[in-house]
Amino acid sequence: MKNIAAQLESYRKEHPIRMDAGETILESLYWLYTESVPTDSKKLKDGYAKLREQLHFLKPKEYDAVFDTVTELCTESEQLAFYAGVRLGAALMMELAEQGGERS
């Protein structure tokens, strides 16, 4: 956890949050996460390989367009899941704070 906190601090210094550019703290956390935590699982790599096989008949320009769209959709889905996880974690922290450490 200390390593991630140090990476976040370093990232924050190198990439100041520009609210005028529409970047939020949550977006900054997401980009730090994607840069510091490997997210290419074997299943994901195999899935992309299967997609490449299924698109082999397309012309290069058509192939690139389809592949780019699939990649954008995957990235958007990953980003939404990350945001939901952070929000859920924040809600859990608030719930635990309200309980004051009491166990039910």
C-alpha positions in Angstrom: 0.0 0.0 0.0 2.9 2.4 0.8 4.3 1.7 -2.7 1.0 2.6 -4.3 0.7 5.8 -2.2 4.3 6.8 -3.2 3.5 6.1 -6.9 0.3 8.2 -6.6 2.3 11.1 -5.0 4.9 10.9 -7.7 2.3 10.7 -10.5 0.4 13.7 -8.9 3.6 15.8 -9.0 4.5 14.8 -12.6 0.9 15.2 -13.8 -0.9 18.0 -11.9 -4.6 17.7 -11.9 -6.1 20.3 -14.4 -9.7 20.8 -13.5 -10.1 23.1 -16.5 -9.1 20.1 -18.7 -11.9 18.0 -17.2 -9.6 15.7 -15.3 -10.9 14.7 -11.9 -9.1 13.1 -9.0 -11.0 9.9 -9.8 -9.7 10.0 -13.4 -6.1 10.6 -12.1 -6.4 7.6 -9.8 -7.6 5.4 -12.7 -4.7 6.4 -15.0 -2.2 5.8 -12.1 -3.8 2.4 -11.6 -3.5 1.4 -15.2 0.1 2.6 -15.4 1.2 0.8 -12.2 -0.8 -2.4 -12.1 -0.6 -4.9 -14.9 -4.1 -5.6 -16.3 -3.3 -7.9 -19.2 -4.4 -11.3 -18.0 -3.9 -14.5 -20.0 -7.7 -14.6 -20.6 -7.6 -11.0 -22.0 -4.6 -11.8 -24.3 -6.3 -14.9 -25.5 -9.5 -13.0 -26.2 -7.7 -10.4 -28.3 -5.9 -13.2 -30.2 -9.2 -14.8 -30.9 -10.6 -11.5 -32.1 -7.6 -11.0 -34.4 -8.3 -14.5 -35.9 -11.9 -13.7 -36.4 -11.1 -10.4 -38.2 -8.4 -11.8 -40.5 -10.7 -11.5 -43.6 -11.0 -7.7 -43.2 -8.9 -5.1 -45.1 -6.3 -3.5 -42.8 -8.3 -0.2 -42.6 -11.5 -2.1 -41.7 -9.6 -4.3 -39.2 -8.1 -1.3 -37.5 -11.5 0.4 -37.2 -13.2 -2.7 -35.6 -10.2 -3.4 -33.3 -10.0 0.2 -32.2 -13.8 0.2 -31.4 -13.5 -3.1 -29.4 -10.5 -1.7 -27.5 -12.3 1.6 -26.7 -15.3 -0.4 -25.4 -13.1 -2.6 -23.2 -11.3 0.5 -21.8 -14.6 2.3 -21.1 -15.9 -0.8 -19.3 -12.7 -1.2 -17.2 -12.8 2.5 -16.3 -16.5 2.3 -15.2 -15.8 -0.8 -13.1 -12.8 1.0 -11.5 -14.9 4.0 -10.7 -17.7 1.8 -9.2 -15.1 0.0 -7.1 -13.7 3.2 -5.7 -17.2 4.5 -4.9 -18.1 1.2 -3.2 -14.9 1.4 -1.2 -15.7 5.0 -0.2 -19.3 4.0 0.8 -17.9 1.2 2.9 -15.5 3.5 4.7 -18.3 5.9 5.5 -20.5 3.0 6.8 -17.7 1.8 9.0 -17.0 5.3 10.3 -20.7 5.7 11.2 -20.6 2.4 13.1 -17.6 3.7 15.1 -15.8 0.4 15.0 -18.8 -1.5 16.6 -19.5 -5.0 15.4 -23.1 -6.0 14.6 
